[in-house]
Amino acid sequence: MKTNGARFLETLNIPFELRDYEVDPEDLSATTVAKKINMPAEQVFKTLLTTGGPGAYAFAVVPGNEELDFKKLARAAGLRKAEMVSLKDVQPLTGYIRGGVTIFGAKKAYPVFVDETAILFDKISVSAGTRGTQLILSPDDYLRAAQSLEGGVQTADLVKNAAHVLEGHTA
């Protein structure tokens, strides 16, 4: 099934693979998605909508096996604080439902902050814009596509205790 995310990447001539999986509405965790699409959880990135106050929104894209560090995100985004947007506001703000949020084709282009570990991999996985479908693409292509959005993109250390993730990896 073609999703908004896939159509967006096609307009930029960015190569990707769509990988479908069976959705369990009771378990939408990125680690579960990783098992279902046969990829390591650290390569399956979840897209979270955050806020730094009224009208200040940003996407945080972090590995599925990690937890977003709100202080690090706030620092990277130049905000006093950051927190998750309430679940009831996710769909009105992005056009997507929990478990299917992607930066591509969202209602509005919010700034995008991608955890710096993304560049360690040949391929990463992100939601294609619907539950049950993931986009698999190179981190460079993901960042290039994100750069084409009006909100802008930057990589930063966004996860709690990220030191262990980088050990043993060379970029």
C-alpha positions in Angstrom: 0.0 0.0 0.0 1.3 3.4 -1.0 1.4 5.8 2.0 1.9 9.5 2.2 5.4 8.9 3.4 6.2 6.7 0.4 4.7 9.1 -2.1 6.7 12.0 -0.5 10.0 10.0 -0.9 9.1 9.1 -4.5 8.7 12.9 -5.4 12.3 13.3 -4.3 13.5 10.2 -6.1 14.7 8.7 -2.9 15.0 4.9 -2.9 13.2 3.0 -0.1 11.6 -0.3 0.7 8.1 -0.7 2.2 7.9 -3.4 4.8 4.5 -4.5 6.1 3.8 -6.2 9.4 0.8 -7.3 11.4 -0.4 -4.6 13.9 -1.3 -5.5 17.5 -3.2 -2.4 18.7 -2.3 -3.4 22.3 1.4 -3.3 21.6 2.6 -0.5 19.2 6.1 -0.4 20.7 9.0 0.1 18.3 10.8 -3.0 19.7 7.8 -5.1 18.8 7.8 -3.6 15.3 11.5 -4.3 15.0 10.9 -8.0 15.7 8.1 -8.1 13.2 10.1 -6.5 10.4 13.2 -8.5 11.3 15.5 -5.5 12.1 17.4 -4.7 15.3 15.5 -2.3 17.5 18.3 0.3 17.4 17.7 0.6 13.7 13.9 1.1 14.0 13.3 4.7 14.8 10.2 6.0 16.4 8.9 9.5 15.5 7.6 11.4 18.5 5.8 14.7 18.5 6.9 17.0 21.3 6.1 20.5 22.5 8.1 23.2 24.2 5.0 25.3 25.0 2.0 26.8 23.1 2.6 26.6 19.3 6.2 25.2 19.7 6.3 21.7 18.3 9.1 19.4 17.1 9.5 15.9 15.9 12.1 13.8 17.8 13.2 10.7 15.9 14.9 8.2 18.3 15.9 4.5 18.2 13.1 2.1 19.2 15.1 0.6 22.0 15.9 4.0 23.6 14.0 6.6 25.6 13.9 10.3 24.6 15.8 12.6 26.9 13.6 15.7 27.0 16.4 17.9 28.5 18.7 17.0 25.6 15.9 17.7 23.1 15.1 21.0 24.7 18.8 22.0 24.5 19.1 21.0 20.8 15.8 22.8 20.0 16.7 25.9 21.9 13.7 25.5 24.2 13.4 25.9 28.0 11.7 22.5 28.2 10.2 19.8 26.1 7.5 17.2 26.7 5.4 14.8 24.7 2.3 16.2 23.0 -0.8 14.7 24.6 -2.1 11.7 22.6 -5.4 13.4 21.8 -3.4 16.2 20.0 -1.2 14.0 17.9 -3.7 13.3 15.0 -5.0 16.9 14.8 -1.4 18.2 14.7 0.2 15.6 12.3 -2.7 13.9 10.5 -1.3 10.6 11.8 -2.3 8.2 14.6 0.0 6.8 17.3 2.0 4.0 15.8 1.9 5.6 12.4 3.5 9.0 12.8 6.1 10.1 10.3 7.6 13.4 9.4 6.8 12.9 5.7 3.4 14.2 4.7 2.5 15.5 8.1 -0.1 18.3 8.2 2.6 20.8 9.1 6.4 20.7 8.8 7.7 20.9 12.4 11.5 21.0 13.1 12.9 17.5 13.1 15.6 16.3 15.6 17.1 12.9 14.7 19.2 11.0 17.2 22.8 11.0 16.0 23.0 7.2 16.2 20.9 7.0 12.9 24.1 7.6 10.8 25.8 4.5 12.3 23.6 2.2 10.1 23.4 1.3 6.4 19.6 1.3 6.7 17.0 2.6 9.2 13.3 2.0 9.5 10.7 4.7 10.2 6.9 4.6 10.0 5.5 5.0 6.5 2.6 7.0 7.9 0.3 4.2 8.8 0.3 1.4 11.4 1.6 -1.8 9.8 4.0 -0.3 7.3 7.6 0.8 7.7 9.9 2.7 5.4 13.4 1.2 5.1 16.0 3.7 3.7 19.5 4.9 4.3 20.0 7.5 7.1 21.5 9.9 4.5 18.4 9.7 2.4 16.2 10.1 5.4 18.1 13.2 6.5 18.1 14.6 2.9 14.3 14.1 2.6 13.8 15.7 6.1 16.0 18.6 4.9 13.5 19.3 2.1 10.7 19.9 4.6 10.2 23.5 5.7 10.8 22.8 9.4 14.5 21.9 9.0 16.4 18.9 10.4 19.4 18.4 12.7 21.0 15.4 14.4 21.8 15.5 18.1 22.3 13.2 21.1 18.6 12.8 22.1 18.5 9.6 24.2 19.0 8.8 27.8 22.4 7.3 28.5 23.4 7.1 24.9 27.1 6.3 25.6 26.6 2.6 25.4 25.0 2.8 21.9 28.1 4.4 20.4 30.6 2.0 21.9 32.1 -0.3 19.4 30.7 1.5 16.4 32.7 3.6 14.0 30.9 6.1 11.9 
